[in-house]
Amino acid sequence: MYIFSTCNFMPHPNLLQYRACLKTPNETLATVRCTKVVRNVNLEKLRHNYLFPEIAAREREHLKMSPNANIIRLGIGDTTEPIPDVITSNMAEYALALSTRKGYKGYGAEQGNKALRKEIAESFYKDMGVKAAEVFVSDGAQCDISRLQLLLGSNVSVAVQDPNFPAYIDSSVIIGQAGDFLDETLKYKNIEYMTCGPENNFFPDLSTTARTDIIFFCSPNNPTGHAASYDQLTELVEFARKNGSIIVYDSAYSVYIIDKSPRSIYEIPGARQCAIEISSFSKIAGFTGVRLGWTVVPDELYYSNKVPVINDYDRIVCTCFNGASRIAQAGGLACLSPDGFKAVMSVVNHYMENAKILVETFTSLGFVVYGGVNAPYVWVHFPGSRSWDMFSEILRKTHIITMPGSGFGPGGEGYIRVSAFGRREDVLEASARLKSVFL
């Protein structure tokens, strides 16, 4: 038996979206019936829709106004180049084997295929002391952020770069680490925002940064494209060790680094005692739809009560996850073969050529541009303009989707992020359109 009660209805922040969820044409906001289950109060603290669905909604609205527009999507960082066949053929072969008595396999280890864990440790962490048993294979870095939040719980304090990838803050709010959103600062209470802009070389002033339990740090940074230097990361590790903090280090774009900037936090002495690293095949191999990533939890990382963090993370993974797809893991192993890695790096280089075109385009138009060197994102400054206004102007005049910098935090106001994950012909066409409008 289902029990319903009438309720005082609180307006949804996006009424159009809510109306789309109503079951019948005759159902209205006034007549909707509620259960007696109280909504998670942390979800009520979320200030706005998650950034990327909001971009998609605005694109749909634009197409209503301009139904014949040829949209060029340089906003969401979704890959566009095909996965090399040396990788897909391996996945296809594995998938076909599942239809045979000999080749069929069911559940795998929640922590991942042993051979893949070993290959990740050897390919990405050679000479850094990372063991295969410390590598947890997953369905992607963003999913691992949420699993780590479940591991950490609601009673820890958190610091994030500003600007930052939205999942860090949104997951912090949902798990209960954040206070209310403050309209005057555009920040959540109880979260330490570490300003990372051109005025401080995109690295926080740690001398004025409050001590927190957890520090989310992404390098190369999404959205600014800045890759932290060895000296900067050494300062970060020393800061965490001094304060007894844990760094959650996101290295999802590390293969795009072309200079001497570290590709892993574990290149820094002492990081194994204070850092967890998450990464992904999404932008390495075009696995945004295949879904495969990993998290490294060193066995030298301990809680204050001397319990190894890896023990709890293993329990979280075994409780909340049945392991990454065997087919995706077969693809991951193919990526890390000599031929496979050569093929995926060719695609990486293709995207970086796109980034070079975008940097040159915006620079030629007189804008100050950051990123696009060690990362596939171009961070363009529009001084005196608001990010959403520039997003709307560019979309209206050129039919190009970008990302408003303010969607990544208050530190992103006045910027837009442009993704190099586009087809070459689209990037060239976008360059021509931008020059026709802004020259």
C-alpha positions in Angstrom: 0.0 0.0 0.0 1.4 3.4 -1.0 0.7 6.3 1.4 0.5 9.8 0.0 0.0 13.1 1.8 -0.6 16.6 0.7 2.4 18.9 1.2 3.6 22.5 1.1 5.3 22.5 -2.2 8.6 24.3 -2.5 9.3 25.7 -6.0 11.9 23.7 -7.9 14.9 25.8 -9.0 14.2 24.8 -12.6 10.4 24.7 -13.0 10.6 23.8 -16.7 12.7 20.8 -15.8 10.4 19.9 -13.0 7.3 20.1 -15.2 8.9 17.7 -17.6 9.0 15.1 -14.7 5.2 15.3 -14.0 3.4 12.1 -14.8 0.3 13.4 -16.7 -0.6 16.5 -18.7 -3.2 17.4 -16.1 -0.8 17.2 -13.1 0.2 20.6 -11.9 2.7 21.9 -9.3 -0.3 22.7 -7.1 -1.8 19.2 -7.2 1.4 17.0 -7.0 1.3 14.6 -4.1 4.2 13.9 -1.9 5.5 11.0 0.1 6.4 11.5 3.8 10.1 11.1 3.0 12.2 14.2 3.9 14.5 15.4 1.2 18.3 15.1 1.8 19.0 18.6 3.3 22.4 18.6 1.6 20.9 18.4 -1.8 18.8 21.4 -1.0 22.0 23.3 -0.5 23.1 22.9 -4.1 22.9 26.3 -5.6 22.3 25.5 -9.3 22.1 22.7 -11.8 25.3 20.8 -12.4 27.2 22.9 -15.0 27.3 20.5 -17.9 23.6 19.7 -18.1 23.0 23.4 -17.8 25.1 24.0 -20.9 23.1 21.3 -22.8 19.9 23.0 -21.8 21.1 26.4 -23.1 22.2 24.7 -26.3 18.6 23.4 -26.8 17.2 26.8 -26.1 19.5 28.3 -28.7 18.4 25.7 -31.3 14.8 26.7 -30.7 15.7 30.2 -31.7 18.1 29.2 -34.5 16.9 25.7 -35.7 19.2 25.7 -38.7 22.4 26.6 -36.8 25.4 24.5 -37.3 26.5 24.1 -33.7 30.2 23.6 -33.0 30.7 22.1 -29.5 33.9 23.2 -27.8 32.4 23.3 -24.3 32.1 20.0 -22.5 35.4 18.1 -22.7 34.1 15.1 -24.6 36.5 13.4 -27.0 35.6 13.2 -30.7 38.4 11.2 -32.4 37.8 7.4 -32.9 39.5 5.0 -30.5 42.4 3.4 -32.3 41.6 0.0 -33.7 44.5 -1.7 -32.0 42.4 -1.0 -28.8 38.9 -1.6 -30.1 39.9 -4.9 -31.8 41.1 -6.2 -28.4 37.8 -5.2 -26.8 35.9 -6.8 -29.6 37.9 -10.0 -29.4 37.3 -10.2 -25.6 33.6 -9.5 -26.0 33.2 -12.3 -28.6 35.0 -14.7 -26.3 32.3 -14.1 -23.7 29.9 -16.0 -26.0 32.0 -19.2 -25.7 32.2 -21.7 -22.9 35.9 -21.2 -22.6 35.9 -17.4 -22.8 33.0 -16.6 -20.6 33.7 -14.8 -17.3 31.4 -13.3 -14.8 32.2 -11.1 -11.8 35.8 -10.0 -11.6 37.7 -8.6 -8.7 36.2 -5.3 -7.5 39.7 -3.8 -7.4 40.3 -4.6 -11.0 42.1 -7.0 -13.3 45.5 -7.9 -11.7 47.3 -7.6 -15.0 45.8 -4.1 -15.6 46.6 -2.9 -12.1 50.2 -4.0 -12.6 50.4 -2.4 -16.0 49.1 0.9 -14.7 51.6 0.9 -11.9 54.5 0.2 -14.2 53.4 2.5 -17.1 52.4 5.6 -15.1 54.3 5.3 -11.8 57.6 3.8 -12.8 60.3 4.4 -10.1 57.7 6.1 -7.8 57.2 3.1 -5.5 53.5 2.5 -6.5 52.5 -1.1 -6.2 49.9 -2.9 -8.3 48.0 -3.7 -5.0 47.6 0.1 -4.4 45.9 0.6 -7.8 42.1 0.4 -7.8 40.6 0.2 -11.3 37.3 1.9 -11.7 34.6 3.2 -14.1 36.2 6.7 -14.3 37.7 9.5 -12.2 34.5 11.3 -11.6 32.9 8.2 -10.1 36.0 7.8 -7.9 35.6 11.3 -6.6 32.2 10.3 -5.2 33.6 7.0 -3.7 36.4 8.9 -2.1 33.8 11.3 -0.6 32.0 8.3 0.8 35.3 7.2 2.3 36.0 10.6 3.8 32.6 11.2 5.2 30.9 14.4 6.3 33.1 15.4 9.2 36.2 16.5 7.3 37.1 20.0 6.2 37.9 20.6 2.5 39.9 22.9 0.4 39.6 23.3 -3.4 41.3 25.3 -6.1 39.3 28.3 -7.4 38.5 27.8 -10.2 38.0 24.1 -10.1 36.2 21.1 -11.6 32.6 21.3 -10.3 32.4 17.7 -9.0 34.7 18.4 -6.1 32.5 21.0 -4.5 29.1 19.5 -5.5 30.1 16.1 -4.0 31.4 17.9 -0.9 28.0 19.6 -0.6 26.0 16.4 -1.1 28.1 14.4 1.4 27.6 17.1 4.0 31.0 18.8 4.2 29.8 22.2 3.2 27.7 24.9 4.8 25.2 27.2 3.1 25.8 29.0 -0.1 26.6 32.7 0.4 25.2 35.0 -2.3 27.6 37.8 -1.4 30.7 35.7 -2.0 29.3 33.0 -4.4 31.0 30.4 -2.2 29.9 27.7 0.2 30.6 28.1 3.9 33.1 25.6 5.4 34.9 25.1 2.2 38.4 26.7 1.8 38.6 28.3 -1.7 42.3 28.5 -2.8 42.6 31.2 -5.5 44.6 30.0 -8.5 44.8 32.7 -11.1 47.4 34.5 -13.2 48.2 36.8 -10.3 49.7 33.9 -8.4 50.9 31.7 -11.3 47.8 29.6 -10.9 49.0 28.2 -7.5 47.5 29.1 -4.1 49.3 31.2 -1.5 49.6 28.5 1.0 50.9 30.9 3.6 47.4 32.3 3.9 45.5 29.1 3.3 43.7 27.7 6.2 44.4 24.1 7.3 41.9 21.6 6.1 41.7 17.8 6.3 41.4 17.3 2.6 42.9 19.3 -0.3 41.4 18.7 -3.8 44.1 19.5 -6.4 44.0 19.0 -10.2 47.1 19.3 -12.4 47.0 20.0 -15.3 44.1 22.0 -13.9 40.6 21.8 -15.3 39.6 24.5 -16.4 42.8 26.8 -16.5 45.1 24.2 -18.2 47.9 25.1 -15.8 50.3 22.2 -14.9 51.9 22.7 -11.5 55.6 22.8 -11.4 57.9 20.5 -9.3 58.5 23.3 -6.9 54.8 24.1 -6.5 53.9 20.5 -5.9 56.7 20.1 -3.4 55.3 23.1 -1.5 51.9 21.5 -1.6 53.1 18.2 -0.2 55.1 19.9 2.5 52.0 21.9 3.4 49.9 18.8 3.6 52.5 16.9 5.7 52.9 19.8 8.1 49.1 20.0 8.6 48.4 16.3 8.6 46.1 16.7 5.6 45.3 14.4 2.7 45.7 15.6 -0.9 43.2 14.1 -3.4 45.2 14.7 -6.6 43.5 14.5 -10.0 45.9 13.7 -12.8 43.3 13.0 -15.5 45.2 15.2 -18.1 48.7 14.2 -17.2 49.6 12.7 -20.6 49.1 16.1 -22.1 52.1 17.5 -20.2 55.0 18.3 -22.6 57.4 20.1 -20.3 59.1 19.0 -17.1 56.0 19.5 -14.9 55.3 16.3 -12.8 52.7 14.0 -14.2 52.0 12.4 -10.8 52.0 13.7 -7.2 54.2 10.7 -6.4 57.1 12.2 -8.2 57.3 14.4 -5.1 59.2 13.0 -2.0 56.8 12.4 0.9 53.6 12.3 -1.2 53.0 8.6 -0.5 52.3 9.6 3.1 49.8 12.3 2.3 48.2 11.8 -1.1 45.6 9.8 -3.1 45.7 10.1 -6.9 42.8 9.6 -9.3 43.1 9.3 -13.0 41.3 8.1 -16.1 41.5 6.6 -19.6 38.8 9.0 -20.7 41.0 11.7 -22.2 44.0 9.5 -22.7 42.3 7.0 -25.0 38.9 8.5 -25.8 37.2 6.3 -23.2 34.6 8.9 -22.2 31.9 6.5 -23.2 33.7 3.3 -22.5 34.4 4.3 -18.8 37.7 3.3 -17.2 39.9 5.0 -14.6 41.8 4.3 -11.5 42.7 5.5 -8.0 46.0 5.0 -6.2 45.9 4.7 -2.4 49.4 4.2 -1.0 49.8 1.7 1.8 51.9 4.3 3.6 48.8 6.6 4.0 47.3 6.5 7.5 44.4 8.0 9.5 45.1 9.8 12.8 44.4 6.5 14.6 47.1 4.7 12.6 44.6 2.7 10.5 45.7 2.4 6.8 43.4 4.4 4.5 43.8 1.7 1.9 41.9 -0.8 4.1 38.8 1.5 4.2 39.0 2.3 0.5 39.1 -1.4 -0.3 35.9 -1.9 1.8 34.2 1.1 0.1 35.0 -0.4 -3.4 33.9 -3.9 -2.4 30.6 -2.5 -1.0 29.7 0.1 -3.6 31.2 -1.3 -6.8 31.2 -4.6 -8.7 34.3 -3.8 -10.7 34.9 -2.1 -14.0 33.7 -3.8 -17.2 35.9 -6.7 -18.2 35.6 -5.4 -21.8 36.7 -1.9 -20.8 39.6 -3.4 -18.9 40.7 -5.4 -21.9 40.7 -2.1 -23.7 42.8 -0.5 -21.0 45.4 -3.3 -21.3 45.5 -2.7 -25.0 46.1 1.0 -24.4 49.2 0.3 -22.4 50.7 -2.1 -24.9 53.6 -0.5 -26.9 51.5 -0.2 -30.1 48.4 0.9 -28.2 50.1 3.6 -26.2 51.7 4.9 -29.4 48.3 5.1 -31.1 46.6 6.9 -28.2 49.4 9.4 -27.9 48.9 10.2 -31.6 45.3 11.2 -30.8 46.5 13.2 -27.8 48.9 15.1 -30.1 46.0 15.7 -32.5 44.0 17.4 -29.7 47.0 19.5 -28.7 47.3 20.7 -32.3 43.7 21.8 -31.9 44.6 23.6 -28.7 47.5 25.4 -30.6 45.0 26.6 -33.2 42.6 27.9 -30.6 45.4 29.7 -28.6 46.6 31.4 -31.8 43.1 32.4 -32.8 42.2 34.1 -29.5 45.7 35.6 -29.2 45.3 37.1 -32.7 42.1 38.7 -31.6 43.8 40.5 -28.8 42.7 38.4 -25.9 44.9 37.2 -23.0 45.0 33.4 -23.2 46.2 30.8 -20.7 46.4 27.0 -21.0 46.5 25.0 -24.3 50.2 24.0 -23.7 50.1 21.2 -21.2 46.4 20.6 -21.3 43.6 20.4 -23.9 41.8 23.5 -22.5 42.2 27.1 -23.5 41.4 29.7 -20.8 40.4 33.0 -22.3 40.1 36.3 -20.4 37.4 38.8 -21.2 38.2 41.6 -18.7 35.1 43.6 -17.7 32.7 41.0 -19.0 30.7 38.3 -17.2 31.4 34.7 -18.1 27.8 33.8 -18.9 27.4 37.0 -21.0 30.4 36.0 -23.1 29.1 32.4 -23.4 25.8 33.8 -24.6 27.4 36.3 -27.0 29.7 33.8 -28.6 26.8 31.2 -28.9 24.5 33.8 -30.4 27.0 35.3 -32.9 29.0 32.2 -33.9 26.9 29.2 -32.8 29.9 27.9 -30.9 29.4 26.3 -27.5 32.1 27.2 -24.9 32.1 27.0 -21.1 31.6 30.0 -18.8 34.5 30.4 -16.4 32.2 31.3 -13.5 30.7 27.8 -13.7 34.0 26.6 -12.2 33.8 28.9 -9.2 34.0 32.6 -8.5 37.6 32.7 -9.5 36.6 31.9 -13.1 34.4 35.0 -13.5 35.5 36.9 -16.6 36.9 33.9 -18.4 35.6 31.2 -20.8 37.0 27.7 -21.2 37.4 26.4 -24.7 37.9 22.7 -25.3 40.3 21.3 -27.9 38.4 18.0 -28.0 36.9 18.8 -31.3 37.2 17.6 -34.8 39.9 19.4 -36.7 37.5 20.7 -39.3 35.3 22.1 -36.6 38.2 23.8 -34.8 39.2 25.5 -38.0 35.7 26.5 -38.7 35.3 27.9 -35.2 38.5 29.9 -35.7 37.1 31.4 -38.8 33.8 32.3 -37.2 35.5 33.9 -34.1 37.7 36.0 -36.4 34.8 37.1 -38.4 33.0 38.4 -35.3 35.8 39.7 -33.1 38.4 41.1 -35.5 
